[in-house]
């Protein structure tokens, strides 16, 4: 199983990651609330794959709400994965979670999940790899399993983008952005991240095996979809 060779997050950055994002808790709590509603009809003993699990922030609300669910947390940053393990251990959930240092492609192909979460991961995947990324997630689902995907998604060439950029600058300022980093924000969105228009994201999700993705959440540039793996 191939392991990532570089770790963007130092142990210190990983340890303070959630604290840095605390001012955006209203956004994340709403996304988690809606995700719980989307997934609440899964089996009582559902198995959930969390890709790019980070510090475990997306697993914890589900672990609290559904005491028999089990999880597989996949994260390419070793430092972040250790924070995830520590958080789930502190709350008594570690025995219900397997931890994998790597990517979705490192999850055993035979594993089948009731749901797959990809929360704020997709925009880090290049356009040429995005279709394969979604397909890999859906391939891990059981027939009828649920995909939940959230990412930065907007038409950066649209007439609305300059106004939305001002909104996004406010979000970045809450996260501690400097005037210098705000100046480079358009370049970051257009050249460093891979931000796709919602319509393109939805089309790629459909080709991955989810016929009817539903956009159920938007907070400025952050959009989220859920959909069911098509039974062929």
N, C-alpha and C positions, 0 to 999 in steps of 0.2 A: 504494500500500500504506500504510494508516494506521499511524502510529507512536504508541506511548504518549506522553502529554503530561507525565506525572509519573514520577519515579523515587524510590521509597521508599528505595532503597539508595544511600547516598553511595559514592564510590570507596573511602573508608576502611572503611566497613561491609562492602562487598563483598569487599575484600581480606582481611578478618579473619573472614569468615563461616565458613569451614571450620574455622579454629582454634577458634572459639567452640563449634562442634558436635563437637569432637574427643572429648569425654568420652562421646558417644553413638555412638562408632564401632562398638561391638559390635552395635548395632541395625542401622546402615546396612550394615555388612559382611555381616551375615546376609541382609538383604534383597537385596543385590547378588549374593550367592552363589546364592540361590534363583532370582533372576531369570535368571542365566546358565544354570541348569539348565532353566528353562522355555523359554528361547530357543535352546538349543544345537542344535536340529534345523532351524533356519532355513538357507537356502541359504548356501553358502560366501561369496558376495558379496552378502549381504543389505544392504538399505537401511533404516536405522532412523531414525524421527522421535522426538526428545526434546522434549516440550512443557514449558515452564517449566524449561529445562535448568539454570538457576542457574549454578553455578561449574563445571559439567561433571562433577560427582562421580558421576553415574549413567552417563555415557558412558565415562569412563576405564576402569572394569573390563571393559567389553565390548570396547573398542578393544584392550586388552591381550590379551584372551583370543581374539579373532577378528580376525586381522590383515588380512583382506580386506573386512571390513564397512565400510560408509560411513554417515555420520550427517548429520542436519540438526538443528541445535540452535536452538530457538526460545525466546526469553526477552524479557519485556517491560521488564526493567531493563537499561539500557545499561551500567551499571557492572558488573552481574553477568555480562553477556555478554562484556565485555572480560576479566574474570577467567577466564571459560571459555575464551576464545580463547588467552589467555596460557598457561593450564595445558596445553591440548592442543598448543600450539606447543612448549612446553618438553619434552613427552614425545614429540614427533615425530609427532603424530597430526593436526595441523591440516589437512594436505593431504587428509585423508579426511573432513573435516567442512565443511559449509556453515553459516554463522551468519546467523540472521534475527532482527533486533530487532523483536519484535512478539508476536503471539498465534497460536494454531493456525489461526485464520481467515485469517492472512496467508500461510500456506503455499499455493502454487499448487494450484488444485483438481485439475489433471491429474496431480499427483504421487501416485504409489502406492508404499506402503511395505510391507516385509515384517513390520515390527513398529512399534508406537507405544508410547512410554513416557510416562506422566503420573505423576510421583513427587512426592507431597506438594503437589499443586496443587489438586485438586478442591474441597477445603474452603474455598478462597478464592472459589469461584464460587457466586453466589446460587442459592437453590433454584429460582427461576423460570427460570434460565439453565442449570441443570445438565444437563437432558436434551439440550439443544442442544449443550452442551460435549462430552458423550460421543459424540454422533452425529457431530460434526465430526471427532473423533479416528478413529472407526471408518470414516468415509467416506474417509479418506486411506489406509486399508489396502487392499492387494490382496485379492481373494477368498481366504479361508483365512489371511489375515494375523493376527498376534497382538497383542492389546491387553494391556498391563500397566499397571494403575492402582493407585496407593497413595495413601491419604489418611487424615486423621483421621476416624474413623467409630465412632460409639457411640450407643446410645439414651440421650440425656441426661435423659430422663424416667423411666428405669427404676429399680428398687429397687437395682440394682447400682452406679449411677452414683456415689453418695457414696464408696464404697470405691475405685472406679476413679479418682476424682478425687484421692484421697490418693496413689495410685501416680503419677499424672501430675504432681502437685506435686513429687515426687522428681526426675522427669525435668527439669522446668523449673528446679529448683534447681541441677542439674548444669550447666544452660545459663546460669546466672548470674542467675536470677530474684531479685528483691528481695521482702521481706515484703509490700510494698505491691502489687506485681504479682501475687503469689500470692493476695492477697485478692480481686483482680478476675478471677482465672482463670475462675470459673464464668460470669461475664458475657461474657468473651472467647469462650468456647466456645459460648455460647448466643445471643449477640447480634452479635458482630463476625464470627466465622467462621460458616460454614454447615456444621455437623456433622450428617450424616444417619445414622440407624441403618443397620447393614450390610444389612438386608433391603431397605431403600429404595434404597440404592446399587446393589445387585444387580439390582433391578427396573429401574432406569433404564439400567443397562448392557445388560440384555436388550433393552429397547426400542430401543437404539442399533444393534442388529444383531449382538449376541453372544448366542447362545441359551443357552449354558451357562457363565457366568462361574464360576470356581473361586477361592474364597478360600484362598490358599496361605500367607498370612503374617499374624501379628498380634503386635504388641508394645505392650501396654497399649492406647492409643487408636488406634494406627496399624494399619490393615488394608490388605492388598493382594490384588488379584484378577488372574487372567489368563484369557483367553478368545480364541476364534477367530472371526473374522468369518464369518458365515454365508454360504454360497454359495447364492444363491436360484436 
